[in-house]
Amino acid sequence: MNKYSTDVRVFIVLQMASCDENVKAVQRAWQEKFHNKNWTNKRTMTRLYAKFKRTGSVEDDKKAMATATATVVTDGAKQFGQLPIRPDL
């Protein structure tokens, strides 16, 4: 979905809502507004509208962190009863 601007996504969602989720009607409105037939496919429109109904947003989902941070207790820290110091705290 990152191919489309926020304005285009809002247009699709508003048209889907006003046309009772009729994709052909949305495609006709697309052609009238943008004067071309390079509209999004049916699946993209329905998924965007379903996402909007579910989340209330047309923006992309935020990416989760690739790796989670973990605290590692070394053998030396176990012997002395100390935990390692975490610089991020």
C-alpha positions as CSV (number, residue, x, y, z in Angstrom):
1,M,0.0,0.0,0.0
2,N,2.9,2.4,0.3
3,K,2.6,3.0,-3.4
4,Y,-0.4,5.4,-2.9
5,S,-0.4,8.7,-1.2
6,T,-2.5,9.5,1.8
7,D,-4.8,11.6,-0.3
8,V,-5.5,8.8,-2.7
9,R,-6.1,6.4,0.2
10,V,-8.6,8.8,1.7
11,F,-10.3,9.1,-1.6
12,I,-10.7,5.3,-1.9
13,V,-12.0,5.0,1.6
14,L,-14.5,7.8,1.2
15,Q,-15.7,6.4,-2.2
16,M,-16.0,2.9,-0.8
17,A,-18.2,4.2,2.1
18,S,-20.4,6.4,-0.2
19,C,-20.8,3.7,-2.8
20,D,-21.7,0.9,-0.3
21,E,-18.4,-0.9,-1.0
22,N,-19.1,-1.2,-4.7
23,V,-15.7,-1.4,-6.4
24,K,-17.0,-0.7,-9.9
25,A,-18.5,2.6,-8.7
26,V,-15.3,3.5,-7.0
27,Q,-13.4,2.8,-10.2
28,R,-15.8,5.1,-12.2
29,A,-15.3,7.8,-9.6
30,W,-11.5,7.3,-9.8
31,Q,-11.7,7.7,-13.6
32,E,-13.7,10.9,-13.3
33,K,-11.4,12.4,-10.7
34,F,-8.0,11.4,-12.1
35,H,-8.9,11.1,-15.8
36,N,-7.2,7.7,-16.2
37,K,-7.9,4.0,-15.9
38,N,-4.9,3.2,-13.8
39,W,-7.0,2.6,-10.7
40,T,-6.1,0.2,-7.9
41,N,-7.3,-3.3,-8.2
42,K,-10.4,-4.6,-6.4
43,R,-8.4,-6.5,-3.7
44,T,-6.4,-3.4,-2.8
45,M,-9.5,-1.3,-2.4
46,T,-11.3,-3.8,-0.3
47,R,-8.3,-4.5,1.9
48,L,-7.7,-0.7,2.4
49,Y,-11.4,-0.2,3.4
50,A,-11.4,-3.2,5.7
51,K,-8.2,-1.9,7.4
52,F,-9.8,1.5,7.8
53,K,-12.9,0.0,9.4
54,R,-10.7,-2.1,11.7
55,T,-8.1,0.5,12.7
56,G,-9.6,3.9,11.7
57,S,-6.5,4.8,9.8
58,V,-5.3,4.7,6.1
59,E,-1.6,4.9,7.0
60,D,0.7,1.9,6.8
61,D,1.2,-0.2,9.9
62,K,4.3,0.7,11.8
63,K,7.1,-1.8,11.5
64,A,8.0,-3.7,14.6
65,M,11.5,-3.7,15.9
66,A,13.6,-6.3,14.1
67,T,15.3,-7.5,17.2
68,A,14.2,-7.4,20.8
69,T,16.6,-6.3,23.5
70,A,17.5,-8.8,26.2
71,T,19.5,-8.7,29.4
72,V,22.1,-11.4,29.6
73,V,23.5,-12.5,32.9
74,T,27.1,-13.7,32.6
75,D,28.7,-16.3,34.7
76,G,30.9,-13.7,36.3
77,A,27.9,-11.7,37.4
78,K,26.3,-14.9,38.9
79,Q,29.4,-15.6,41.0
80,F,29.4,-12.2,42.6
81,G,25.6,-11.9,42.8
82,Q,25.6,-8.8,40.6
83,L,23.6,-8.1,37.4
84,P,25.3,-6.4,34.5
85,I,24.7,-2.7,34.2
86,R,22.4,-1.7,31.4
87,P,23.5,1.6,29.9
88,D,20.1,2.2,28.3
89,L,18.4,2.7,31.7
